[in-house]
Structure formats: structure tokens, C-alpha cells
Amino acid sequence: MRRIAFAALAALAALATTACGDNLPTQEEIDDAKARVERLAASTHQVRGAFEMLGLMPVYTCGEPRRSFLNRAVEGLSASVTCATFRVQAVDAVTDSVVVSFPSACDVHGLRFTGRAVLEYRGGEDLMEMKADLRELAVDGQTLQAKVGYGTCADETRLFAEVEGQVPGRQGHSFSINSTVGKRDGLPIIGGTSLVFDGPGELTGPNGTDRITLTSLEYEVGNYLPKEGTALVETADGHRLNFAFQPVLWRVGKVEVTVDEKDPVTVPVVR
């Protein structure tokens, strides 16, 4: 499995004894929270990979003919991403697709891609819808069942991903996340340096299904863990775990872990 920056979570037990307050989580609750957030991090890493695949292509420029935009984009990408091949082909009168193939392992933005993806562009100039089929694509060796895309040139730009699969490195655990990506002032949606996730999801394992809610969970390109934002996990056995990520310095951050109504424990992390 990829290098997991959550090794710092092993310090949870020691930190809990020095945290303020008398209503601290037990050692068993701390260990459980650590295991669940590690599975969550491995799952959202796959979702980020789906968005990074989408981010290889520049966002459509409204008012430009669809085919000329794609030809120009593919020409530029072929020169910059030499480990991949890009091919434009017509689907019907209003739709073109770009087939992106990785003949061998290809590293992009800290992620390793293999296989191929089909990106379909429908419309153009006044309204463009883009959808990507990533079912033949693997991110860091993990094959995705993913639908990802965006709509633009209307009142607002929307970006979505529906991703499911096995949790990397966690046998018997699967995930499903339906995420939208929000746009903050000065923050690119795709093709930039950050992604912000919002949306629901599920993590399923031998003990049942946990419900997940991601709120403004911001990732920077190349980092395994979020920079900031929150992830709420409602466990199959009725507990609520809240993970609030905050930046500190460069790739150093912290996460405040709250178990039910108990006092929070703050843990340093390296993203």
C-alpha cells in the first residue's frame, strides 16, 4: 500500500492521557477511531485519484467549438504527459470522446495510473457536460468503479464523483462515496493544486456499514491526508466519530478526534 501518513495516529493513546478534561475516550474507543479513520483515508484517496484523472484535461472554455478545444487540449497533454496516450473520436453529432490510455504505469501528481479511461464531452459553447468512465482505470493498483464529471457554461459549474470499490489494504472492507466538489474563492475546481470534497458515503465491513459525511474536506495535490475540513462517521453500532482536520505548517497538520459526546483529543499528522 502507499506510504500512509497516518502513522502519527499511533500517538493517540499517549496523547489522550494528557488531553484536557475528565471525559476522555477509552483506549478501546481510541483504537476503534484510529482504525476507522485509516479506512476512510484509504477510501477518499481513491476518490481523489478519480478527480485527478479528470483534472488531466483542462476545463472546457465556454464559447469554443468542442472539437477544436479537444484537439488543442490533447495536443498539449501528449507533450506534457508522455507516459499516456490521448485519442479524440466522434461519438455522435453532439458528442466527442477522449480515450486516455496508460500503456505502462504512469505517475501523475503523486498517483500511479494504469489502464485506460474514456472522457465523453457532450454539447459545447452554451452548455457542456463531461462524463468519464473509469471502470478500466486503476489508481495505485486499485481498480475503480467510478463515474466522474462536470457540467459547465450554465448558471454554475458542478463537479461530481460516484466512486466505489474495495478499501486498499483492508481485506473485507468496501466503500462507496458520492461526492461533489465545491469551489472556494481563488481555489481551482480541477486541474489545480487543491480539491474540496462534500457529500455522503458508506464504509462496509464485517461488522456492518458506517455512514460518512464529508464537509469541505480539502486535499492538496500529492498529499495523502486532508489539509482541513471535517469527516463525520456514524458507525454501524450507533457511535458518532468526528474528525476535524486543520493545517499547522507546510505538510504538518492536526486532527481533532471526538467520540460521541466525550472530550476531543488532538493528534498531529503529516499529510
C-alpha positions as CSV (number, residue, x, y, z in Angstrom):
1,M,0.0,0.0,0.0
2,R,1.1,3.6,-0.5
3,R,3.0,5.3,2.2
4,I,0.4,6.1,4.8
5,A,1.0,9.4,6.6
6,F,-1.4,8.4,9.4
7,A,1.4,6.8,11.4
8,A,1.1,9.7,13.8
9,L,-2.3,8.5,14.8
10,A,-0.5,5.8,16.8
11,A,0.2,8.5,19.3
12,L,-3.5,8.8,20.1
13,A,-3.3,6.7,23.2
14,A,-0.4,8.6,24.7
15,L,-1.9,12.0,23.9
16,A,-5.3,11.0,25.4
17,T,-3.7,10.8,28.8
18,T,-2.5,14.4,28.6
19,A,-5.6,15.9,26.9
20,C,-7.7,18.4,28.9
21,G,-10.9,17.3,30.5
22,D,-12.1,14.3,32.6
23,N,-14.5,12.9,30.0
24,L,-11.9,11.3,27.7
25,P,-12.5,8.4,25.3
26,T,-11.3,5.0,26.4
27,Q,-8.3,3.2,24.9
28,E,-10.7,0.9,23.1
29,E,-12.6,3.8,21.6
30,I,-9.3,5.5,20.6
31,D,-8.2,2.3,18.8
32,D,-11.5,1.9,17.1
33,A,-11.5,5.6,15.9
34,K,-7.9,5.1,14.5
35,A,-8.9,2.0,12.5
36,R,-12.0,3.7,11.1
37,V,-10.3,6.9,10.0
38,E,-7.4,4.9,8.4
39,R,-10.1,3.1,6.3
40,L,-11.7,6.4,5.5
41,A,-8.4,8.0,4.4
42,A,-7.6,5.0,2.1
43,S,-11.1,5.3,0.5
44,T,-11.0,9.1,0.0
45,H,-7.6,8.7,-1.6
46,Q,-9.2,6.7,-4.3
47,V,-11.9,9.3,-4.8
48,R,-9.1,11.9,-5.1
49,G,-7.5,9.7,-7.8
50,A,-10.7,9.8,-9.8
51,F,-10.7,13.6,-9.7
52,E,-7.0,13.8,-10.6
53,M,-7.8,11.7,-13.7
54,L,-10.4,14.3,-14.6
55,G,-8.0,17.1,-13.9
56,L,-5.6,15.9,-16.5
57,M,-7.8,17.6,-19.1
58,P,-8.3,21.3,-19.0
59,V,-11.8,22.6,-18.2
60,Y,-13.8,23.4,-21.4
61,T,-13.7,27.0,-22.4
62,C,-17.2,28.2,-23.0
63,G,-17.9,29.6,-26.5
64,E,-15.2,27.5,-28.1
65,P,-16.1,24.7,-30.7
66,R,-16.0,21.4,-28.9
67,R,-13.8,19.5,-31.3
68,S,-11.2,22.3,-31.6
69,F,-11.0,22.6,-27.8
70,L,-10.4,18.8,-27.5
71,N,-7.8,18.7,-30.3
72,R,-5.9,21.5,-28.8
73,A,-6.1,20.0,-25.3
74,V,-5.0,16.6,-26.4
75,E,-2.0,18.0,-28.3
76,G,-0.8,19.8,-25.2
77,L,-1.3,16.9,-23.0
78,S,0.5,14.5,-25.3
79,A,3.6,16.7,-25.0
80,S,3.4,17.1,-21.2
81,V,2.2,13.7,-20.0
82,T,4.4,11.5,-22.2
83,C,3.6,8.2,-20.3
84,A,0.0,8.4,-21.6
85,T,-1.7,8.5,-25.0
86,F,-4.7,10.6,-25.9
87,R,-7.1,10.0,-28.8
88,V,-10.2,12.1,-29.8
89,Q,-13.0,10.2,-31.5
90,A,-16.6,11.2,-32.6
91,V,-19.5,9.5,-30.7
92,D,-22.4,11.3,-32.4
93,A,-23.4,14.7,-33.8
94,V,-23.1,16.4,-30.5
95,T,-20.6,14.2,-28.6
96,D,-16.9,13.5,-28.8
97,S,-14.8,11.4,-26.5
98,V,-11.2,11.4,-25.4
99,V,-9.6,7.9,-24.8
100,V,-6.7,8.2,-22.3
101,S,-4.5,5.1,-22.2
102,F,-1.6,4.2,-19.9
103,P,0.4,1.5,-21.7
104,S,2.5,1.1,-18.6
105,A,2.5,2.6,-15.1
106,C,2.2,6.4,-15.2
107,D,2.8,8.7,-12.2
108,V,0.8,11.9,-12.2
109,H,0.6,14.3,-9.2
110,G,1.8,11.6,-6.9
111,L,-0.6,8.9,-8.1
112,R,0.1,5.9,-10.3
113,F,-2.3,5.2,-13.1
114,T,-2.7,2.1,-15.2
115,G,-5.3,1.0,-17.7
116,R,-7.5,3.5,-19.6
117,A,-10.3,6.0,-19.2
118,V,-12.9,7.3,-21.6
119,L,-13.9,11.0,-21.2
120,E,-17.1,12.0,-23.0
121,Y,-17.9,15.6,-23.9
122,R,-21.5,16.4,-25.0
123,G,-22.7,19.8,-26.1
124,G,-20.5,22.9,-26.2
125,E,-20.3,26.7,-26.4
126,D,-23.5,27.3,-24.4
127,L,-23.7,24.2,-22.3
128,M,-21.1,21.4,-21.9
129,E,-21.5,18.1,-20.0
130,M,-18.5,15.9,-19.4
131,K,-18.6,12.4,-18.0
132,A,-15.7,10.0,-17.5
133,D,-15.9,6.2,-17.4
134,L,-13.0,5.0,-15.1
135,R,-14.0,1.3,-14.8
136,E,-10.9,0.2,-16.7
137,L,-8.6,2.5,-14.7
138,A,-6.5,1.6,-11.7
139,V,-5.2,4.2,-9.2
140,D,-2.2,3.0,-7.2
141,G,-3.0,-0.6,-8.2
142,Q,-6.7,-0.3,-7.1
143,T,-9.3,-0.7,-9.9
144,L,-12.1,1.9,-9.5
145,Q,-15.8,1.6,-10.1
146,A,-16.2,5.3,-10.8
147,K,-18.3,7.9,-12.6
148,V,-16.9,11.4,-12.5
149,G,-17.7,14.5,-14.5
150,Y,-18.9,18.1,-14.6
151,G,-21.3,20.5,-16.2
152,T,-20.4,24.0,-17.2
153,C,-21.4,27.1,-19.2
154,A,-24.8,27.2,-17.4
155,D,-25.5,29.2,-14.3
156,E,-22.9,27.4,-12.3
157,T,-20.2,24.8,-12.7
158,R,-20.9,21.5,-10.9
159,L,-18.5,18.6,-10.4
160,F,-19.4,15.1,-9.2
161,A,-17.9,11.7,-8.5
162,E,-19.6,8.4,-7.7
163,V,-16.8,6.0,-6.6
164,E,-16.9,2.6,-5.1
165,G,-14.5,-0.3,-4.6
166,Q,-12.5,-2.3,-2.1
167,V,-10.7,-0.3,0.6
168,P,-7.0,-0.6,-0.3
169,G,-5.1,-2.7,2.2
170,R,-8.2,-3.6,4.2
171,Q,-9.5,-7.1,3.3
172,G,-13.2,-7.5,3.7
173,H,-13.9,-3.7,3.6
174,S,-15.5,-1.8,0.8
175,F,-16.5,1.8,0.3
176,S,-19.0,3.9,-1.7
177,I,-18.7,7.7,-1.9
178,N,-21.0,10.2,-3.7
179,S,-19.1,13.4,-3.7
180,T,-19.5,16.9,-5.1
181,V,-16.6,19.3,-5.3
182,G,-17.2,22.9,-4.2
183,K,-15.4,25.9,-5.4
184,R,-13.9,28.4,-3.0
185,D,-12.7,31.9,-3.9
186,G,-9.3,31.5,-5.5
187,L,-9.5,27.7,-5.4
188,P,-9.4,25.9,-8.8
189,I,-12.0,23.2,-9.2
190,I,-9.9,20.7,-11.1
191,G,-6.5,20.8,-12.8
192,G,-5.2,23.0,-9.9
193,T,-3.5,22.3,-6.6
194,S,-6.5,21.6,-4.4
195,L,-9.7,19.7,-4.3
196,V,-12.6,20.2,-1.8
197,F,-15.0,17.3,-1.1
198,D,-18.5,17.5,0.2
199,G,-21.0,14.6,0.2
200,P,-22.2,11.4,1.7
201,G,-20.7,7.9,1.6
202,E,-20.5,4.5,3.2
203,L,-17.8,2.1,4.5
204,T,-18.9,-1.5,4.8
205,G,-17.0,-4.2,6.7
206,P,-17.6,-7.4,8.6
207,N,-19.3,-5.5,11.4
208,G,-21.8,-3.6,9.3
209,T,-22.0,-0.3,7.4
210,D,-20.7,3.1,8.6
211,R,-22.3,6.3,7.2
212,I,-19.9,9.1,6.2
213,T,-20.5,12.8,5.7
214,L,-17.6,14.8,4.2
215,T,-17.8,18.6,4.7
216,S,-15.3,21.0,3.0
217,L,-12.6,18.3,3.1
218,E,-9.7,19.9,1.3
219,Y,-6.8,17.9,-0.3
220,E,-3.7,19.4,-1.8
221,V,-2.0,17.6,-4.7
222,G,0.5,15.0,-3.6
223,N,-0.8,14.7,0.0
224,Y,-2.4,11.5,1.3
225,L,-4.4,13.2,4.1
226,P,-6.7,16.2,4.0
227,K,-5.4,19.7,4.8
228,E,-8.6,20.8,6.5
229,G,-12.3,20.1,6.8
230,T,-14.4,17.5,8.6
231,A,-15.4,13.9,8.3
232,L,-18.3,12.6,10.3
233,V,-18.5,8.8,10.7
234,E,-21.8,7.3,12.1
235,T,-20.9,3.7,13.0
236,A,-23.0,0.7,12.5
237,D,-23.1,0.2,16.2
238,G,-24.5,3.6,16.9
239,H,-21.5,5.8,17.7
240,R,-20.6,9.2,16.2
241,L,-16.9,9.9,15.4
242,N,-16.0,13.4,14.2
243,F,-12.6,14.1,12.6
244,A,-11.7,17.8,12.2
245,F,-8.5,18.4,10.1
246,Q,-6.6,21.7,10.5
247,P,-3.3,22.9,8.9
248,V,-0.3,23.9,11.1
249,L,2.9,24.2,9.0
250,W,3.5,23.1,5.4
251,R,2.7,19.4,5.4
252,V,2.2,19.2,9.1
253,G,-1.3,19.4,10.4
254,K,-3.6,18.1,13.2
255,V,-6.8,16.3,13.6
256,E,-9.3,16.8,16.4
257,V,-11.0,13.5,17.2
258,T,-14.3,13.5,19.0
259,V,-16.0,10.2,20.1
260,D,-19.7,10.7,20.8
261,E,-20.1,13.5,23.5
262,K,-16.7,12.9,25.0
263,D,-13.8,15.4,25.2
264,P,-11.9,15.8,21.9
265,V,-8.4,14.5,21.5
266,T,-6.0,16.4,19.2
267,V,-3.4,14.4,17.2
268,P,-0.6,15.7,15.0
269,V,-0.4,14.3,11.5
270,V,1.9,14.6,8.5
271,R,-0.2,14.9,5.3
